[in-house]
């Protein structure tokens, strides 16, 4: 009877120890799973932040390139307008010079004609 009681007690202690070991293993497994999930979540967050940073950097580069391109276009347009204005100014000056030269030429021809007429009149008066 005592031996049977001792055996039952030993059996109970063994079962209790095994149950405690299983519970400890389950706790450790749950903690391990939770740690793995936290690490995976942290890694995913870090990767997402990295992707967002790279996307923001790429957008900033694109915006800067676009700004520079726009600035170059604006400068080219400004230079073209200035050149057109210079060309118009030069054309006006050429036309003005041509007009003045034509007037001077006409005046010279008019004076030459008058001089010839005076000479003819003088010759006619001398002949009479």
C-alpha positions, 0 to 999 in steps of 0.5 A: 500500500505504501509502495503504491502510494509512493509510486502514485506520488512519484507519478504525480510529481513526474506529471506535474514536472512534465506539465510545468516543462510543457508550459515553460516550452509553450511560454518560450515558443510564444515569446520566440514567435512574438520576438520574430514578429516584432523583428519582422515588423520592425524590418518591414517598417525600416524597409518602408521608410527606406523606400519612402526616403528613396522615393522622396529623394528621386522626386526631389531630383526630378523636381530640381531637374525640371526646375533647371530645365525650365530655367534654361528654357526661360533663359533661352526664351529671354535671349531669343527675345533680346536678340529679336529686339536687337535685330529690330533695332538694327533694321530700324537703324539701317532703314534710317541710314538708307533714308538719310542717304537717299535724302542726301543723294537727292539733295546732292542731285538737286544741287547739281541740277541747279548748278547746271541750270545756272551755268546754262543761264550764264552761258546763254546770257554771255551769248546774248 
